[in-house]
């Protein structure tokens, strides 16, 4: 008789598997194998954690760079659009960046907006400022230069903002 799935096989009393035969089989993992697996998982987790931390730090510097350049461009736009302050259009708008603090003010008086850069990133230390006059909004940069550079740094990384009389761009 051939052995296939549907053939009947007669079992004699000595052919049945015993409990000892099942237990003595190679089942499960040893303690050493489990420790090795846990160690490998821990190493991979540690490596990925440090990579993610570095990405978060770079993102903080990139975010600060974008926020500072946006605030500079916003100040210029206030001058271009002739933003009303206390019922009149001021002669000029100024921005001051000192470390992690950014302030926009007008010649009409006082600080209009103040902003803190989050995440432990500092830009423009010592302080940097620019003034944009209305109606043409041409900026007067520090030292009368055509282009100025602001460096935002933190967590071992940095980004530069190139500021011209017409725009601010993260580089």
C-alpha positions as a Python dict, from the first residue, in 0.01 Angstrom:
ca = {
    (1, 'X'): (0, 0, 0),
    (2, 'X'): (137, 345, -89),
    (3, 'X'): (170, 624, 166),
    (4, 'X'): (-38, 926, 78),
    (5, 'X'): (-256, 1162, 272),
    (6, 'X'): (-568, 956, 237),
    (7, 'X'): (-427, 615, 311),
    (8, 'X'): (-496, 456, 646),
    (9, 'X'): (-198, 358, 850),
    (10, 'X'): (-226, 115, 1128),
    (11, 'X'): (-68, 221, 1455),
    (12, 'X'): (66, -45, 1682),
    (13, 'X'): (104, 13, 2056),
    (14, 'X'): (481, 68, 2035),
    (15, 'X'): (467, 330, 1754),
    (16, 'X'): (288, 610, 1940),
    (17, 'X'): (498, 912, 2044),
    (18, 'X'): (558, 933, 2414),
    (19, 'X'): (568, 1244, 2630),
    (20, 'X'): (945, 1205, 2672),
    (21, 'X'): (1000, 1216, 2294),
    (22, 'X'): (803, 1543, 2260),
    (23, 'X'): (973, 1715, 2556),
    (24, 'X'): (1324, 1618, 2454),
    (25, 'X'): (1280, 1792, 2113),
    (26, 'X'): (1463, 2123, 2050),
    (27, 'X'): (1199, 2379, 2153),
    (28, 'X'): (1225, 2753, 2240),
    (29, 'X'): (1526, 2976, 2290),
    (30, 'X'): (1805, 2958, 2544),
    (31, 'X'): (1864, 3245, 2784),
    (32, 'X'): (2186, 3334, 2599),
    (33, 'X'): (1998, 3363, 2268),
    (34, 'X'): (1740, 3593, 2427),
    (35, 'X'): (2013, 3815, 2576),
    (36, 'X'): (2185, 3843, 2236),
    (37, 'X'): (1856, 3940, 2069),
    (38, 'X'): (1781, 4202, 2335),
    (39, 'X'): (2134, 4346, 2300),
    (40, 'X'): (2100, 4374, 1920),
    (41, 'X'): (1762, 4548, 1953),
    (42, 'X'): (1907, 4789, 2212),
    (43, 'X'): (2201, 4879, 1985),
    (44, 'X'): (1974, 4943, 1685),
    (45, 'X'): (1741, 5154, 1900),
    (46, 'X'): (2030, 5361, 2035),
    (47, 'X'): (2167, 5429, 1688),
    (48, 'X'): (1830, 5537, 1551),
    (49, 'X'): (1758, 5752, 1858),
    (50, 'X'): (2078, 5952, 1809),
    (51, 'X'): (2006, 5994, 1437),
    (52, 'X'): (1656, 6123, 1511),
    (53, 'X'): (1791, 6360, 1775),
    (54, 'X'): (2034, 6508, 1523),
    (55, 'X'): (1753, 6555, 1273),
    (56, 'X'): (1545, 6737, 1535),
    (57, 'X'): (1833, 6973, 1613),
    (58, 'X'): (1891, 7051, 1244),
    (59, 'X'): (1517, 7113, 1205),
    (60, 'X'): (1527, 7365, 1493),
    (61, 'X'): (1807, 7563, 1324),
    (62, 'X'): (1629, 7548, 986),
    (63, 'X'): (1303, 7660, 1146),
    (64, 'X'): (1473, 7955, 1319),
    (65, 'X'): (1638, 8059, 991),
    (66, 'X'): (1302, 8056, 815),
    (67, 'X'): (1128, 8249, 1093),
    (68, 'X'): (1394, 8522, 1109),
    (69, 'X'): (1399, 8573, 731),
    (70, 'X'): (1016, 8582, 731),
    (71, 'X'): (1015, 8850, 1003),
    (72, 'X'): (1267, 9061, 807),
    (73, 'X'): (1053, 9029, 492),
    (74, 'X'): (740, 9108, 698),
    (75, 'X'): (901, 9431, 821),
    (76, 'X'): (983, 9529, 462),
    (77, 'X'): (624, 9445, 356),
    (78, 'X'): (488, 9672, 631),
    (79, 'X'): (685, 9959, 477),
    (80, 'X'): (586, 9866, 120),
    (81, 'X'): (216, 9845, 201),
    (82, 'X'): (216, 10157, 417),
    (83, 'X'): (81, 9976, 723),
    (84, 'X'): (-123, 10209, 941),
    (85, 'X'): (1, 10252, 1298),
    (86, 'X'): (-206, 10463, 1538),
    (87, 'X'): (-406, 10615, 1252),
    (88, 'X'): (-115, 10715, 1028),
    (89, 'X'): (155, 10564, 811),
    (90, 'X'): (496, 10585, 981),
    (91, 'X'): (805, 10708, 797),
    (92, 'X'): (986, 10378, 858),
    (93, 'X'): (972, 10032, 1011),
    (94, 'X'): (1268, 9873, 1189),
    (95, 'X'): (1359, 9520, 1290),
    (96, 'X'): (1603, 9435, 1566),
    (97, 'X'): (1735, 9082, 1614),
    (98, 'X'): (1927, 9012, 1933),
    (99, 'X'): (2004, 8649, 2010),
    (100, 'X'): (1667, 8477, 2024),
    (101, 'X'): (1453, 8793, 2043),
    (102, 'X'): (1311, 8968, 1734),
    (103, 'X'): (1131, 9302, 1756),
    (104, 'X'): (952, 9501, 1486),
    (105, 'X'): (892, 9868, 1558),
    (106, 'X'): (776, 10175, 1368),
    (107, 'X'): (888, 10536, 1366),
    (108, 'X'): (536, 10615, 1495),
    (109, 'X'): (649, 10477, 1827),
    (110, 'X'): (706, 10160, 2021),
    (111, 'X'): (739, 9793, 1951),
    (112, 'X'): (469, 9658, 1722),
    (113, 'X'): (562, 9290, 1745),
    (114, 'X'): (800, 9084, 1951),
    (115, 'X'): (894, 8723, 1887),
    (116, 'X'): (1120, 8470, 2059),
    (117, 'X'): (1298, 8205, 1852),
    (118, 'X'): (1212, 7867, 2008),
    (119, 'X'): (1438, 7569, 2053),
    (120, 'X'): (1760, 7715, 2194),
    (121, 'X'): (1872, 7868, 1863),
    (122, 'X'): (2035, 8213, 1856),
    (123, 'X'): (2058, 8449, 1562),
    (124, 'X'): (2252, 8772, 1523),
    (125, 'X'): (2461, 8796, 1832),
    (126, 'X'): (2562, 9081, 1872),
    (127, 'X'): (2239, 9257, 1779),
    (128, 'X'): (2148, 9321, 1414),
    (129, 'X'): (1899, 9576, 1284),
    (130, 'X'): (1758, 9713, 960),
    (131, 'X'): (1526, 10001, 881),
    (132, 'X'): (1284, 10010, 587),
    (133, 'X'): (1144, 10346, 482),
    (134, 'X'): (802, 10406, 331),
    (135, 'X'): (684, 10423, 51),
    (136, 'X'): (970, 10258, -142),
    (137, 'X'): (1074, 10016, 137),
    (138, 'X'): (1442, 10021, 51),
    (139, 'X'): (1629, 9892, 351),
    (140, 'X'): (1918, 10054, 529),
    (141, 'X'): (2140, 9767, 642),
    (142, 'X'): (2402, 9791, 916),
    (143, 'X'): (2718, 9970, 799),
    (144, 'X'): (2554, 10083, 474),
    (145, 'X'): (2652, 9760, 296),
    (146, 'X'): (2456, 9613, 5),
    (147, 'X'): (2430, 9264, 160),
    (148, 'X'): (2436, 9155, 521),
    (149, 'X'): (2460, 8804, 666),
    (150, 'X'): (2293, 8682, 984),
    (151, 'X'): (2397, 8346, 1129),
    (152, 'X'): (2146, 8134, 1319),
    (153, 'X'): (2321, 7868, 1524),
    (154, 'X'): (2246, 7610, 1788),
    (155, 'X'): (2308, 7244, 1869),
    (156, 'X'): (2636, 7243, 1676),
    (157, 'X'): (2476, 7350, 1346),
    (158, 'X'): (2419, 7682, 1174),
    (159, 'X'): (2240, 7844, 879),
    (160, 'X'): (2301, 8184, 723),
    (161, 'X'): (2042, 8440, 620),
    (162, 'X'): (2148, 8666, 335),
    (163, 'X'): (1980, 9004, 369),
    (164, 'X'): (1975, 9256, 85),
    (165, 'X'): (1780, 9584, 85),
    (166, 'X'): (1505, 9394, -100),
    (167, 'X'): (1477, 9050, 61),
    (168, 'X'): (1601, 8801, 321),
    (169, 'X'): (1678, 8442, 216),
    (170, 'X'): (1801, 8139, 414),
    (171, 'X'): (2114, 7994, 256),
}
